[in-house]
Amino acid sequence: MQRILQKWCAVLVMLPGLFISQTYQWQWAKQAGGQTGSGNSGFTYTVDESIRDVVVDSDNNTYYLAKIWNQGQNVDGTSVPNYGNSDLIIYSTDCQGILRWSTVIGGTGNLDSAWNIEVDNNGGVYLLASLWNEGYSYQPTSIPTHLDNSQSLPAIVAMDATTQDAGFKTSYLLKYNSSTGSLIWNKPLQGNINFLLRQSDSQMMCMDSSKNIHAILGFKAGTHLDGLITVPSSFTNTYQYYLVKFNYNNTTGNMTPATPVLLPITGSLYPGLEHGKVNMVYDEGLSRYYLAGTRGSTGNLIDFSFNNISFTKEAYLLAFNVNGTIVTEAWRKEIEAGNANSDEEIHSIIKDTNSSDIYISGRYFSVNSTATFGNYTFPTTSYNGHIPFVVKLNSAGNVLWSKIADGAPGTVGNATYGFMKGRIVQNGNEIGFAHGSWGSAWGSYNMTRPSGDRADPILVRLNKDSGAVLGMGDVLSNQGTIDEFTAITVDNDGNYVLGGFFHQQLFTDANDNVPTMAINVTAGKSQNFFTKYAKTPCSNLSVEETSAEAGLQFYPNPVQDFLTIKSKNNLESYEVYSSVGQSVLRGRLGSKNAQINMSGLTAGVYYVKVKTEKAVVTEKVVKR
């Protein structure tokens, strides 16, 4: 520990300007995906590749949850297993985007689903997942659902309407090792079920400050959760919903379910509360839960009632209190845009870290009309289309402020774009709103695109107390493709880590300081990408080992053109960072001796991070 502290202090001495606040800029960007993509052209949120969630732990490591299609699956060029037509994947990087590990979850078929990832900062990574196992013992070519690279669900023995089989279970709480990605345990949440009753709704969870997991679970008829839940036999086509708290044991790391609370949710909810489009937040101080989302698309709305009162609009926000097993509604709000072809969605909800205020983001559709949110009226607009919004509310449901895009480009007819998943995060005194746009104005910041262009990723930064626009960052792609952010978090240094999807090329602006990336999937299909928008370099930029300790040599230093690296162990990869922590070069290495071509870099100080099979080393290099 003393050696690490000494090296960290040495880095502080070497880099006195490195920790002075800088302007936000794109530091690095990387991609992950498979070659085939879905069978649909364009993008479908519940099917195609995108980053679904991203979180950062107390060590500044990042964890991603994504959908990934088959053939040539990789994360930043590192191959990963392939089990089905499409799989789930969780993977982790360090603060500089270097891959630590990856774990693929899936098997034959493509119906496995999860939308949230949580970390306990004590070695655990958690998923609440709906896993549709299609591995059959009597079909040798079928593959049971893998939970990690070595553990799988049991193969299904018999496929008929009455046989109960452990392989039919679809609802799982999973825990993975945050250092390796290997499965620690899995909790099947259903009891003994047959094929007709196997469907479940397991998609919403959140973790409180004591590391307890709160989840909303929907089950069909049967006895579930180790006997704690019995769903009546009448629930054969719909779900009965429960709120379940899994209590965290600080000693063992186990999660034990408390007494489930029956929720007064009714309606024809299959396939559940619109998979992936409903989010939950828990306020510990108020013992209050919030549900925010959409009931589906226009003309195909699911029935959804709470306390026998139906929701009538597409987008809704529901607040309810839980006292023991007693559930009471606090308030509800719905968005009304006043159009026959409405298309409203609330995509994201978060709670303020210092109060019981909440923030939501999403979109509504407007053509020369003004939308309402409960008894609040959104500002009037000078443009039409899908209006992106962020709203701050207090615990009573009163709107404290709302912010919509101030304008839309004339190049696309003064209209805005209906992005797939706009997510928000709190970063100190600001709110980051990540989504997709084909051109919009926020305050004095303009996202300008040519006529006929389609969506590009955009991040809008707002003051959390007033909603005032603080800044904006956008990513340029090739014209005519749909590319968006779908996930966002903040690291321990106050920098943004984001994920999304793209279709052809991304970071095509010569001045964005990030090398242009291109998909390695079939044309027209989406691929995952993840990136960092930062004003400071990583606080853990110091080396894990010294060059001498790891058996590495870097020469010549200073360097003019080629930097030679010699190692006693096999070299795996490298990344070169500027003095402000921006990634400028990276690549794979495959032997104990290698060279990095630095001839194209301007003169100055750089940091070369090299990963071997046994160590990670960062070396300061001067470029002449």
VEXPALO-678266 format. One line per 2 residues: number of its first residue (from 0); their letters; for each residue y negated, z negated, x of C-alpha. Coordinates in Angstrom, 2 decimals. Example, Ala and Ser with C-alpha at 12.3 -4.5 7.8 and 13.67 -1.06 7.14 Angstrom:
<nodes>
0) as) 4.50:-7.80:12.30; 1.06:-7.14:13.67 $
</nodes>
This chain:
<nodes>
0) mq) 0.00:0.00:0.00; -2.42:-0.86:2.82 $
2) ri) -1.73:2.54:4.43; -2.49:4.34:1.15 $
4) lq) -5.73:2.38:0.69; -6.78:3.18:4.25 $
6) kw) -6.18:6.89:3.67; -8.07:6.76:0.37 $
8) ca) -11.04:5.13:2.10; -10.85:7.81:4.78 $
10) vl) -11.06:10.51:2.12; -14.13:8.81:0.64 $
12) vm) -15.77:8.81:4.07; -14.90:12.47:4.69 $
14) lp) -16.13:13.61:1.29; -19.32:11.69:0.46 $
16) gl) -20.59:14.49:-1.77; -17.31:14.99:-3.56 $
18) fi) -17.86:12.19:-6.04; -21.43:12.98:-6.99 $
20) sq) -21.56:14.25:-10.57; -21.20:18.01:-10.68 $
22) ty) -21.63:20.60:-13.40; -18.50:21.21:-15.45 $
24) qw) -16.54:24.23:-14.24; -13.03:25.64:-14.51 $
26) qw) -11.10:24.15:-11.59; -7.71:25.80:-12.06 $
28) ak) -5.52:27.49:-14.65; -1.77:28.10:-14.85 $
30) qa) 0.72:29.55:-17.29; 4.15:28.89:-18.77 $
32) gg) 6.38:30.93:-21.02; 9.30:33.27:-21.62 $
34) qt) 9.54:37.03:-21.71; 10.46:37.88:-25.29 $
36) gs) 8.05:36.07:-27.56; 8.67:35.87:-31.30 $
38) gn) 9.67:38.71:-33.59; 6.16:38.86:-35.07 $
40) sg) 3.16:40.69:-33.72; -0.01:38.71:-33.18 $
42) ft) 0.29:34.92:-33.45; 1.94:32.48:-35.86 $
44) yt) 1.13:28.86:-35.09; 4.44:27.30:-36.14 $
46) vd) 6.57:29.91:-34.31; 4.85:31.45:-31.30 $
48) es) 4.19:30.01:-27.86; 1.30:27.57:-27.55 $
50) ir) 0.59:24.18:-26.02; 1.08:21.74:-28.89 $
52) dv) -0.08:18.51:-27.28; -1.24:17.16:-23.93 $
54) vv) -1.71:13.58:-22.67; -2.64:11.89:-19.37 $
56) ds) -1.15:8.66:-18.02; -2.80:5.87:-16.02 $
58) dn) -1.79:7.57:-12.74; -3.66:10.75:-13.76 $
60) nt) -0.47:12.72:-14.30; -0.53:15.12:-17.25 $
62) yy) 2.25:15.78:-19.80; 2.47:18.90:-21.95 $
64) la) 4.47:19.71:-25.08; 4.91:23.40:-25.86 $
66) ki) 7.00:26.02:-27.62; 8.66:28.45:-25.20 $
68) wn) 10.62:31.63:-25.94; 13.68:32.86:-24.09 $
70) qg) 14.37:35.06:-21.03; 12.64:34.38:-17.75 $
72) qn) 11.34:30.99:-18.89; 9.08:29.48:-16.25 $
74) vd) 6.27:27.02:-15.64; 3.79:28.33:-13.08 $
76) gt) 6.49:30.54:-11.60; 9.17:27.83:-11.46 $
78) sv) 12.22:28.85:-13.51; 13.36:26.54:-16.30 $
80) pn) 16.58:26.62:-18.39; 16.94:28.67:-21.57 $
82) yg) 19.22:27.51:-24.39; 18.17:29.35:-27.57 $
84) ns) 15.91:32.07:-28.94; 13.10:29.61:-28.47 $
86) dl) 13.01:26.03:-27.21; 10.69:23.10:-26.92 $
88) ii) 9.56:22.19:-23.43; 7.89:19.12:-21.99 $
90) ys) 6.58:19.25:-18.45; 4.37:17.20:-16.21 $
92) td) 1.83:18.07:-13.53; -0.23:16.00:-11.18 $
94) cq) -4.02:15.86:-11.40; -4.35:19.18:-9.60 $
96) gi) -1.94:21.03:-11.89; 1.03:20.96:-9.48 $
98) lr) 4.30:20.87:-11.45; 6.17:17.55:-11.16 $
100) ws) 9.09:18.28:-13.52; 10.06:20.09:-16.69 $
102) tv) 12.63:19.44:-19.44; 13.76:22.00:-22.00 $
104) ig) 14.88:20.85:-25.47; 16.81:23.31:-27.61 $
106) gt) 19.97:25.23:-28.31; 21.22:28.17:-30.37 $
108) gn) 18.55:29.17:-32.87; 14.81:28.51:-32.89 $
110) ld) 14.10:25.80:-35.47; 13.60:22.79:-33.17 $
112) sa) 10.13:21.32:-33.66; 7.85:18.58:-32.32 $
114) wn) 4.07:18.28:-32.34; 3.06:15.05:-30.56 $
116) ie) 3.74:13.51:-27.17; 2.96:9.92:-26.13 $
118) vd) 3.20:7.96:-22.85; 3.50:4.17:-22.44 $
120) nn) 2.23:4.00:-18.81; 5.42:2.12:-18.03 $
122) gg) 7.78:4.96:-17.25; 8.24:6.35:-20.77 $
124) vy) 7.38:9.65:-22.47; 8.07:9.89:-26.22 $
126) ll) 8.71:12.68:-28.73; 9.30:12.49:-32.47 $
128) as) 11.27:15.65:-33.19; 13.03:17.63:-35.90 $
130) lw) 16.01:19.22:-34.12; 18.12:21.78:-35.97 $
132) ne) 21.45:21.79:-34.14; 23.38:25.09:-34.34 $
134) gy) 26.09:24.35:-31.81; 29.55:24.60:-33.39 $
136) sy) 32.80:23.49:-31.78; 34.58:26.46:-33.35 $
138) qp) 32.04:28.98:-31.95; 32.30:28.78:-28.14 $
140) ts) 29.23:30.98:-27.62; 26.95:28.65:-29.58 $
142) ip) 24.97:26.00:-27.70; 24.39:22.49:-29.13 $
144) th) 20.80:21.30:-28.90; 20.06:20.06:-25.37 $
146) ld) 17.92:16.91:-25.15; 17.39:17.38:-21.43 $
148) ns) 19.02:19.39:-18.67; 22.33:17.50:-18.93 $
150) qs) 22.55:15.75:-22.33; 23.12:17.41:-25.72 $
152) lp) 23.64:16.62:-29.39; 27.29:16.63:-30.52 $
154) ai) 28.70:20.00:-31.56; 29.21:20.44:-35.32 $
156) va) 32.91:20.20:-36.20; 32.94:21.60:-39.76 $
158) md) 30.38:23.57:-41.75; 30.70:22.86:-45.49 $
160) at) 28.65:21.21:-48.20; 30.47:17.87:-48.29 $
162) tq) 31.60:17.03:-44.74; 29.48:14.43:-42.97 $
164) da) 28.94:15.30:-39.34; 26.80:13.63:-36.64 $
166) gf) 25.76:17.09:-35.48; 23.91:17.66:-38.77 $
168) kt) 21.27:15.02:-38.03; 17.79:16.47:-37.48 $
170) sy) 15.43:13.47:-37.11; 15.10:11.93:-33.61 $
172) ll) 12.88:9.64:-31.59; 13.32:10.56:-27.91 $
174) ky) 12.29:8.76:-24.72; 12.09:10.48:-21.33 $
176) ns) 11.52:9.22:-17.80; 7.90:9.94:-16.85 $
178) st) 8.84:10.41:-13.16; 11.75:12.83:-13.60 $
180) gs) 11.75:14.12:-17.18; 15.34:13.00:-17.75 $
182) li) 16.33:11.53:-21.13; 16.38:7.71:-21.20 $
184) wn) 17.57:7.36:-24.80; 17.58:9.11:-28.15 $
186) kp) 17.47:7.45:-31.55; 18.98:9.46:-34.44 $
188) lq) 16.92:8.30:-37.41; 19.21:9.57:-40.18 $
190) gn) 22.47:8.06:-41.34; 25.66:9.94:-42.21 $
192) in) 24.68:13.21:-43.89; 26.20:16.50:-44.93 $
194) fl) 24.83:19.98:-44.40; 22.90:20.07:-47.70 $
196) lr) 20.97:16.87:-46.90; 20.29:17.43:-43.22 $
198) qs) 16.63:18.43:-43.53; 14.10:15.78:-42.55 $
200) ds) 10.37:15.56:-41.97; 9.77:14.02:-38.53 $
202) qm) 6.51:15.28:-37.11; 3.78:12.64:-37.23 $
204) mc) 3.48:9.69:-34.85; 0.90:7.78:-32.85 $
206) md) 1.03:4.92:-30.33; -1.11:1.77:-30.60 $
208) ss) -2.53:-0.35:-27.78; 0.66:-2.46:-27.62 $
210) kn) 2.76:0.69:-27.10; 4.28:0.47:-30.59 $
212) ih) 4.94:3.82:-32.24; 3.86:4.41:-35.83 $
214) ai) 5.55:7.29:-37.64; 5.73:8.84:-41.10 $
216) lg) 9.28:9.96:-41.85; 10.64:11.95:-44.78 $
218) fk) 14.36:11.75:-45.66; 16.62:13.15:-48.34 $
220) ag) 19.29:11.17:-50.20; 21.33:8.72:-48.14 $
222) th) 21.10:5.61:-45.99; 19.00:6.00:-42.87 $
224) ld) 17.38:4.17:-39.96; 20.42:1.96:-39.31 $
226) gl) 20.58:0.84:-42.93; 16.90:-0.05:-43.29 $
228) it) 16.21:2.88:-45.64; 18.14:4.02:-48.70 $
230) vp) 16.88:7.16:-50.40; 18.06:7.63:-54.02 $
232) ss) 20.54:10.39:-54.81; 17.88:12.26:-56.81 $
234) ft) 16.16:13.30:-53.56; 18.19:16.40:-52.82 $
236) nt) 15.39:18.98:-52.66; 12.42:16.80:-51.73 $
238) yq) 11.79:13.93:-49.31; 11.11:10.26:-49.84 $
240) yy) 8.49:9.19:-47.31; 8.30:5.99:-45.27 $
242) lv) 5.91:4.51:-42.77; 7.93:3.11:-39.86 $
244) kf) 6.65:1.02:-36.98; 8.82:1.02:-33.85 $
246) ny) 8.08:-2.19:-31.93; 7.95:-1.80:-28.15 $
248) nn) 9.84:-4.28:-25.96; 7.90:-4.80:-22.71 $
250) tt) 11.01:-6.02:-20.90; 13.59:-3.42:-21.89 $
252) gn) 11.32:-0.53:-22.90; 13.26:-0.20:-26.15 $
254) mt) 11.76:0.65:-29.55; 13.07:-1.34:-32.53 $
256) pa) 12.10:-0.31:-36.08; 10.39:-2.89:-38.25 $
258) tp) 10.87:-3.02:-42.02; 9.95:0.46:-43.31 $
260) vl) 7.17:0.78:-45.88; 7.76:3.13:-48.81 $
262) lp) 4.78:5.45:-49.19; 3.59:6.57:-52.64 $
264) it) 3.84:10.26:-51.68; 5.27:12.62:-54.26 $
266) gs) 5.50:16.36:-54.59; 7.61:19.30:-53.62 $
268) ly) 7.00:18.78:-49.93; 9.62:20.93:-48.25 $
270) pg) 9.09:21.97:-45.45; 7.29:18.65:-45.30 $
272) le) 3.62:17.93:-44.92; 3.00:21.48:-43.61 $
274) hg) 4.68:21.21:-40.22; 2.26:20.90:-37.34 $
276) kv) -0.80:20.94:-39.58; -1.06:17.26:-40.50 $
278) nm) -2.17:14.56:-38.07; -2.12:10.77:-38.24 $
280) vy) -4.36:8.08:-36.73; -3.95:4.31:-36.93 $
282) de) -6.81:1.77:-36.86; -5.29:-1.51:-35.64 $
284) gl) -8.32:-3.61:-36.58; -8.28:-2.48:-40.21 $
286) sr) -4.48:-1.99:-40.57; -5.45:1.45:-41.83 $
288) yy) -3.87:4.86:-41.47; -5.52:8.24:-41.80 $
290) la) -3.81:11.50:-42.70; -5.78:14.69:-42.12 $
292) gt) -4.58:18.23:-42.52; -3.98:21.15:-44.82 $
294) rg) -1.65:21.77:-47.74; -0.91:25.29:-46.55 $
296) st) -2.47:28.70:-46.93; -4.22:30.17:-49.96 $
298) gn) -1.75:31.02:-52.70; 1.03:28.96:-51.12 $
300) li) -0.16:25.36:-51.32; 2.40:22.58:-51.25 $
302) df) 2.22:19.91:-53.96; 0.95:16.66:-52.48 $
304) sf) 0.13:13.49:-54.40; -0.68:9.98:-53.24 $
306) nn) -0.45:7.12:-55.75; 0.27:9.79:-58.40 $
308) is) -3.11:11.41:-57.81; -2.80:15.02:-56.71 $
310) ft) -4.80:16.69:-53.99; -6.29:19.90:-55.36 $
312) ke) -7.91:21.56:-52.34; -6.42:22.97:-49.14 $
314) ay) -7.92:20.58:-46.55; -7.89:16.83:-47.05 $
316) ll) -8.51:13.47:-45.37; -6.72:10.41:-46.73 $
318) af) -7.32:6.77:-45.74; -4.84:4.09:-46.82 $
320) nv) -4.33:0.42:-45.93; -1.00:-1.30:-45.34 $
322) ng) -0.56:-5.07:-45.84; 3.08:-5.96:-45.35 $
324) ti) 4.84:-3.57:-47.71; 1.80:-3.12:-49.97 $
326) vt) 0.06:0.26:-49.65; -3.39:0.82:-51.15 $
328) ea) -5.58:3.89:-50.96; -8.97:3.23:-49.36 $
330) wr) -10.54:6.64:-50.04; -9.91:10.37:-49.86 $
332) ke) -11.99:13.48:-49.29; -11.28:17.18:-49.70 $
334) ie) -13.18:20.27:-48.59; -14.47:22.57:-51.31 $
336) ag) -15.89:25.89:-50.15; -16.33:27.46:-53.57 $
338) na) -14.56:30.73:-52.79; -11.57:32.35:-54.44 $
340) ns) -10.13:33.19:-51.02; -10.72:29.82:-49.41 $
342) de) -9.04:29.03:-46.11; -9.79:25.42:-45.17 $
344) ei) -8.01:23.34:-42.55; -8.60:19.99:-40.86 $
346) hs) -6.90:20.41:-37.50; -7.58:17.18:-35.63 $
348) ii) -8.50:13.53:-36.18; -9.28:10.81:-33.63 $
350) kd) -10.63:7.26:-33.78; -13.57:6.10:-31.67 $
352) tn) -12.34:3.96:-28.78; -15.08:1.36:-29.37 $
354) ss) -15.36:1.22:-33.17; -13.65:2.11:-36.45 $
356) di) -15.55:5.38:-36.73; -13.41:8.51:-36.88 $
358) yi) -13.94:12.18:-36.03; -12.31:15.25:-37.55 $
360) sg) -12.46:18.94:-36.67; -11.38:22.13:-38.36 $
362) ry) -12.73:25.10:-40.26; -13.73:26.23:-43.75 $
364) fs) -14.35:29.69:-45.17; -17.75:30.57:-46.54 $
366) vn) -19.34:33.75:-47.92; -22.95:33.04:-48.85 $
368) st) -22.02:29.59:-50.11; -22.20:25.99:-48.99 $
370) at) -19.12:23.83:-48.59; -18.73:20.18:-49.54 $
372) fg) -16.62:17.40:-48.06; -16.26:14.79:-50.78 $
374) ny) -19.84:14.12:-51.84; -21.26:15.40:-48.55 $
376) tf) -22.68:18.92:-48.29; -22.34:20.83:-45.03 $
378) pt) -25.47:22.50:-43.62; -26.24:25.97:-44.89 $
380) ts) -25.36:28.87:-42.60; -26.94:32.20:-41.79 $
382) yn) -23.53:33.77:-41.20; -20.22:34.16:-43.04 $
384) gh) -16.56:33.71:-42.26; -14.63:30.74:-40.97 $
386) ip) -17.07:27.97:-40.12; -15.96:25.66:-37.28 $
388) fv) -16.95:22.03:-37.79; -16.82:18.53:-36.30 $
390) vk) -17.59:15.54:-38.54; -18.09:11.86:-37.72 $
392) ln) -17.37:9.28:-40.44; -17.45:5.51:-40.63 $
394) sa) -14.54:3.46:-41.97; -15.97:3.64:-45.50 $
396) gn) -15.71:7.41:-45.42; -19.46:8.03:-45.16 $
398) vl) -20.44:11.04:-43.06; -22.57:9.92:-40.10 $
400) ws) -23.12:13.45:-38.81; -21.60:16.88:-38.95 $
402) ki) -21.96:19.83:-36.62; -21.13:23.47:-37.29 $
404) ad) -21.73:26.53:-35.15; -25.42:27.41:-35.30 $
406) ga) -24.83:31.13:-35.35; -22.41:34.02:-35.09 $
408) pg) -22.87:37.29:-33.21; -24.24:40.36:-34.91 $
410) tv) -21.71:42.40:-32.94; -19.00:41.24:-35.32 $
412) gn) -21.09:41.39:-38.48; -22.54:37.87:-38.31 $
414) at) -19.11:36.46:-39.06; -16.94:33.83:-37.39 $
416) yg) -13.24:33.69:-36.62; -10.44:31.65:-38.24 $
418) fm) -8.98:29.93:-35.18; -5.48:28.48:-35.35 $
420) kg) -5.85:24.89:-34.13; -9.20:23.35:-33.17 $
422) ri) -8.62:20.01:-31.45; -11.02:17.23:-30.43 $
424) vq) -11.02:14.40:-27.91; -13.41:11.60:-27.00 $
426) ng) -14.72:11.59:-23.44; -16.93:8.53:-23.01 $
428) ne) -20.09:9.28:-24.96; -19.12:12.82:-25.88 $
430) ig) -16.69:14.69:-28.10; -14.94:17.78:-26.77 $
432) fa) -14.08:20.41:-29.40; -11.58:23.03:-28.19 $
434) hg) -10.68:26.09:-30.26; -10.99:29.88:-30.28 $
436) sw) -13.96:32.09:-31.12; -14.97:35.74:-30.93 $
438) gs) -18.56:34.71:-30.34; -20.64:31.79:-31.55 $
440) aw) -23.82:29.85:-30.81; -23.91:26.05:-30.42 $
442) gs) -27.39:24.69:-29.87; -28.91:26.65:-26.99 $
444) yn) -25.48:27.79:-25.73; -24.20:31.22:-26.70 $
446) mt) -20.73:32.70:-26.43; -21.46:36.42:-26.21 $
448) rp) -18.77:39.02:-26.72; -18.94:42.80:-27.29 $
450) sg) -18.40:44.46:-30.66; -14.73:44.76:-31.55 $
452) dr) -13.65:41.88:-29.32; -11.35:39.16:-30.62 $
454) ad) -10.98:35.45:-29.96; -11.39:33.73:-26.60 $
456) pi) -10.93:30.00:-25.77; -14.05:27.86:-26.16 $
458) lv) -14.86:24.18:-25.49; -17.97:22.67:-27.12 $
460) rl) -19.25:19.30:-25.92; -21.12:17.13:-28.44 $
462) nk) -22.90:13.78:-28.21; -20.65:11.36:-30.07 $
464) ds) -23.55:9.40:-31.56; -25.66:12.28:-32.84 $
466) ga) -23.56:15.45:-32.74; -26.13:17.12:-30.48 $
468) vl) -24.71:19.93:-28.35; -24.40:18.91:-24.69 $
470) gm) -22.78:22.03:-23.29; -20.21:24.72:-23.73 $
472) gd) -17.50:26.35:-21.64; -15.63:29.51:-22.56 $
474) vl) -12.94:31.65:-20.99; -13.21:35.43:-20.87 $
476) sn) -10.15:37.58:-21.57; -9.55:41.29:-21.88 $
478) qg) -11.10:42.79:-24.99; -9.21:42.98:-28.26 $
480) ti) -6.73:40.09:-27.87; -6.46:36.68:-29.54 $
482) de) -6.60:33.80:-27.05; -7.32:30.19:-27.99 $
484) ft) -7.24:26.53:-27.03; -4.78:24.47:-29.11 $
486) ai) -4.63:21.13:-27.22; -7.05:18.93:-25.29 $
488) tv) -7.17:15.57:-23.51; -9.32:13.77:-20.91 $
490) dn) -8.11:12.54:-17.53; -9.02:9.28:-15.80 $
492) dg) -11.99:10.94:-14.06; -13.64:12.09:-17.30 $
494) ny) -12.51:15.71:-16.88; -11.00:17.88:-19.61 $
496) vl) -7.42:19.13:-19.50; -6.70:21.84:-22.06 $
498) gg) -3.86:24.04:-23.23; -3.50:27.03:-25.49 $
500) ff) -2.12:30.55:-25.74; -3.13:34.01:-24.55 $
502) hq) -1.84:37.55:-25.06; -2.64:39.74:-22.03 $
504) ql) -5.13:38.52:-19.42; -7.23:35.39:-19.08 $
506) ft) -10.05:34.26:-16.76; -11.20:37.84:-16.27 $
508) da) -14.79:36.82:-15.45; -15.34:37.38:-11.73 $
510) nd) -17.63:34.32:-11.63; -15.34:31.74:-13.24 $
512) nv) -13.74:30.86:-9.85; -10.22:31.02:-11.31 $
514) pt) -7.86:33.89:-10.42; -7.17:36.19:-13.37 $
516) ma) -3.79:35.47:-14.93; -1.63:38.03:-16.73 $
518) in) 1.24:37.45:-19.15; 4.83:38.02:-18.10 $
520) vt) 6.04:38.43:-21.69; 6.52:41.43:-23.95 $
522) ag) 3.22:43.03:-24.94; 1.75:41.56:-28.11 $
524) ks) 3.40:38.14:-27.73; 1.63:34.94:-26.86 $
526) qn) 2.15:32.87:-23.72; 1.17:29.28:-22.91 $
528) ff) -1.59:28.43:-20.48; -3.14:25.17:-19.28 $
530) tk) -6.35:24.58:-17.40; -8.83:21.98:-16.19 $
532) ya) -12.56:21.90:-16.97; -14.03:19.36:-14.59 $
534) kt) -17.14:18.09:-12.85; -15.32:16.02:-10.21 $
536) pc) -12.12:16.53:-8.21; -9.07:14.37:-8.75 $
538) sn) -9.47:10.73:-7.86; -5.96:10.95:-6.35 $
540) ls) -6.89:13.82:-4.01; -5.85:11.63:-1.07 $
542) ve) -2.54:12.48:0.57; 0.75:10.95:-0.48 $
544) et) 1.85:11.14:3.16; 0.16:12.14:6.37 $
546) sa) 1.12:15.41:8.02; 2.83:13.53:10.86 $
548) ea) 4.83:11.34:8.47; 6.04:14.38:6.52 $
550) gl) 6.77:16.39:9.65; 4.16:19.10:8.95 $
552) qf) 1.89:20.97:11.33; -1.22:22.94:10.27 $
554) yp) -2.85:25.28:12.82; -5.20:26.67:13.89 $
556) np) -7.82:24.34:12.46; -10.57:25.57:12.23 $
558) vq) -8.99:28.77:10.95; -10.35:32.31:10.81 $
560) df) -7.69:34.27:8.90; -4.14:32.89:8.72 $
562) lt) -3.27:29.20:8.55; 0.22:28.51:9.89 $
564) ik) 2.33:25.70:8.44; 5.48:24.37:10.10 $
566) sk) 7.68:21.76:8.45; 10.87:19.86:9.23 $
568) nn) 11.79:20.28:5.53; 11.76:23.34:3.29 $
570) le) 8.32:24.28:2.01; 8.04:24.87:-1.76 $
572) sy) 4.44:25.62:-2.74; 0.81:25.36:-1.69 $
574) ev) -2.60:25.18:-3.31; -6.00:25.45:-1.61 $
576) ys) -8.98:23.56:-3.05; -12.67:23.93:-2.32 $
578) sv) -14.82:20.97:-1.33; -15.57:20.34:-5.03 $
580) gq) -11.91:20.28:-5.99; -11.66:23.80:-7.38 $
582) sv) -8.40:25.70:-6.92; -9.05:28.90:-4.96 $
584) lr) -5.59:29.92:-3.67; -2.02:29.01:-4.55 $
586) gr) 1.48:30.36:-4.12; 5.15:29.76:-3.53 $
588) lg) 6.75:29.07:-0.14; 10.40:29.41:0.71 $
590) sk) 11.15:28.39:4.29; 10.19:25.86:6.96 $
592) na) 7.55:28.16:8.46; 4.82:29.93:6.50 $
594) qi) 1.34:31.37:6.69; -1.53:31.24:4.19 $
596) nm) -4.04:34.08:4.26; -7.49:32.44:4.09 $
598) sg) -9.42:35.48:5.33; -10.94:36.11:1.91 $
600) lt) -12.50:32.64:1.62; -16.07:31.87:2.58 $
602) ag) -16.76:29.52:5.48; -16.55:25.84:4.67 $
604) vy) -14.29:22.85:4.13; -11.06:23.26:2.14 $
606) yv) -8.10:21.05:1.23; -4.62:22.56:1.52 $
608) kv) -2.05:20.75:-0.61; 1.54:21.55:0.41 $
610) kt) 4.68:20.49:-1.42; 7.94:20.26:0.49 $
612) ek) 11.35:19.33:-0.82; 10.65:15.71:0.13 $
614) av) 6.89:15.15:0.25; 3.43:16.24:-0.82 $
616) vt) 0.68:16.49:1.81; -3.00:17.36:1.58 $
618) ek) -4.68:18.55:4.79; -8.39:19.06:5.41 $
620) vv) -8.98:22.54:6.90; -12.22:24.11:8.13 $
622) kr) -12.61:27.84:7.46; -14.83:29.73:9.91 $
</nodes>
